Protein backbone atom coordinates (compact mmCIF):
# COMPACT_ATOMS: atom_id res chain seq x y z
CA UNK A 1 0.00 0.00 0.00
CA UNK A 2 1.36 3.41 -1.01
CA UNK A 3 0.84 5.17 2.32
CA UNK A 4 2.78 8.27 1.25
CA UNK A 5 -0.02 9.00 -1.24
CA UNK A 6 -2.66 9.09 1.50
CA UNK A 7 -3.23 11.97 3.90
CA UNK A 8 -5.53 12.14 6.94
CA UNK A 9 -6.60 8.50 6.84
CA UNK A 10 -7.14 8.28 10.61
CA UNK A 11 -9.06 11.56 10.71
CA UNK A 12 -11.18 10.39 7.77
CA UNK A 13 -12.09 7.17 9.55
CA UNK A 14 -12.89 9.04 12.77
CA UNK A 15 -15.05 11.53 10.87
CA UNK A 16 -16.93 8.75 9.05
CA UNK A 17 -17.86 7.28 12.44
CA UNK A 18 -19.65 10.52 13.36
CA UNK A 19 -22.06 10.36 10.42
CA UNK A 20 -25.48 9.70 11.91
CA UNK A 21 -27.65 8.95 8.88
CA UNK A 22 -27.47 5.16 8.38
CA UNK A 23 -27.85 5.26 4.58
CA UNK A 24 -25.38 8.11 4.13
CA UNK A 25 -22.94 6.43 6.52
CA UNK A 26 -23.13 3.12 4.65
CA UNK A 27 -22.59 4.79 1.27
CA UNK A 28 -19.68 6.87 2.63
CA UNK A 29 -18.08 3.73 4.09
CA UNK A 30 -18.51 1.99 0.72
CA UNK A 31 -16.87 4.93 -1.10
CA UNK A 32 -14.09 4.98 1.52
CA UNK A 33 -13.44 1.28 1.02
CA UNK A 34 -13.33 1.65 -2.76
CA UNK A 35 -10.86 4.52 -2.48
CA UNK A 36 -8.63 2.58 -0.09
CA UNK A 37 -8.61 -0.45 -2.41
CA UNK A 38 -6.98 1.71 -5.10
CA UNK A 39 -3.86 1.64 -2.91
CA UNK A 40 -3.70 -2.15 -2.67
CA UNK A 41 -1.69 -4.12 -5.20
CA UNK A 42 -3.76 -7.22 -5.86
CA UNK A 43 -2.21 -10.61 -6.64
CA UNK A 44 -1.40 -10.95 -10.30
CA UNK A 45 -1.39 -7.20 -10.86
CA UNK A 46 1.64 -5.89 -12.70
CA UNK A 47 3.61 -2.96 -11.32
CA UNK A 48 2.40 -0.91 -14.28
CA UNK A 49 -1.27 -1.74 -13.63
CA UNK A 50 -0.78 -0.86 -9.96
CA UNK A 51 0.88 2.49 -10.72
CA UNK A 52 -1.92 3.39 -13.16
CA UNK A 53 -4.57 3.12 -10.44
CA UNK A 54 -2.72 5.38 -8.00
CA UNK A 55 -3.22 9.13 -7.83
CA UNK A 56 -0.41 11.37 -9.04
CA UNK A 57 -0.57 13.51 -5.88
CA UNK A 58 -1.48 12.65 -2.28
CA UNK A 59 -5.18 12.06 -1.64
CA UNK A 60 -6.62 13.76 1.43
CA UNK A 61 -9.03 11.12 2.68
CA UNK A 62 -10.72 13.50 5.12
CA UNK A 63 -11.57 15.86 2.25
CA UNK A 64 -12.81 12.87 0.21
CA UNK A 65 -15.00 11.51 3.03
CA UNK A 66 -16.56 14.93 3.66
CA UNK A 67 -17.21 15.31 -0.06
CA UNK A 68 -18.85 11.87 -0.25
CA UNK A 69 -21.02 12.74 2.76
CA UNK A 70 -22.21 15.91 0.98
CA UNK A 71 -22.92 13.94 -2.19
CA UNK A 72 -24.83 11.11 -0.54
CA UNK A 73 -26.77 13.51 1.70
CA UNK A 74 -28.46 14.83 -1.46
CA UNK A 75 -30.73 11.81 -1.56
CA UNK A 76 -33.15 13.12 -4.19
CA UNK A 77 -30.32 14.01 -6.59
CA UNK A 78 -28.71 10.62 -6.01
CA UNK A 79 -32.04 8.92 -6.67
CA UNK A 80 -32.55 10.90 -9.88
CA UNK A 81 -29.03 10.16 -11.07
CA UNK A 82 -29.37 6.44 -10.39
CA UNK A 83 -32.64 6.45 -12.32
CA UNK A 84 -30.83 8.00 -15.28
CA UNK A 85 -32.67 11.28 -14.96
CA UNK A 86 -31.11 14.71 -15.42
CA UNK A 87 -30.03 16.35 -12.15
CA UNK A 88 -30.80 20.04 -12.58
CA UNK A 89 -29.87 21.41 -9.16
CA UNK A 90 -26.12 21.01 -8.93
CA UNK A 91 -24.75 22.16 -5.54
CA UNK A 92 -22.29 24.74 -6.86
Secondary structure in CASP SS format (residue, H / E / C, confidence):
PFRMAT SS
TARGET T0000
AUTHOR 0000-0000-0000
METHOD secondary structure of the structure
MODEL  1
X C 1.00
X C 1.00
X H 1.00
X H 1.00
X H 1.00
X E 1.00
X E 1.00
X C 1.00
X H 1.00
X H 1.00
X H 1.00
X H 1.00
X H 1.00
X H 1.00
X H 1.00
X H 1.00
X C 1.00
X C 1.00
X C 1.00
X C 1.00
X C 1.00
X H 1.00
X H 1.00
X H 1.00
X H 1.00
X H 1.00
X H 1.00
X H 1.00
X H 1.00
X H 1.00
X H 1.00
X H 1.00
X H 1.00
X H 1.00
X H 1.00
X H 1.00
X H 1.00
X C 1.00
X C 1.00
X C 1.00
X C 1.00
X C 1.00
X C 1.00
X C 1.00
X C 1.00
X C 1.00
X H 1.00
X H 1.00
X H 1.00
X H 1.00
X H 1.00
X H 1.00
X H 1.00
X C 1.00
X C 1.00
X C 1.00
X C 1.00
X C 1.00
X E 1.00
X E 1.00
X H 1.00
X H 1.00
X H 1.00
X H 1.00
X H 1.00
X H 1.00
X H 1.00
X H 1.00
X H 1.00
X H 1.00
X H 1.00
X H 1.00
X H 1.00
X C 1.00
X H 1.00
X H 1.00
X H 1.00
X H 1.00
X H 1.00
X H 1.00
X H 1.00
X H 1.00
X C 1.00
X C 1.00
X C 1.00
X C 1.00
X C 1.00
X C 1.00
X C 1.00
X C 1.00
X C 1.00
X C 1.00
END
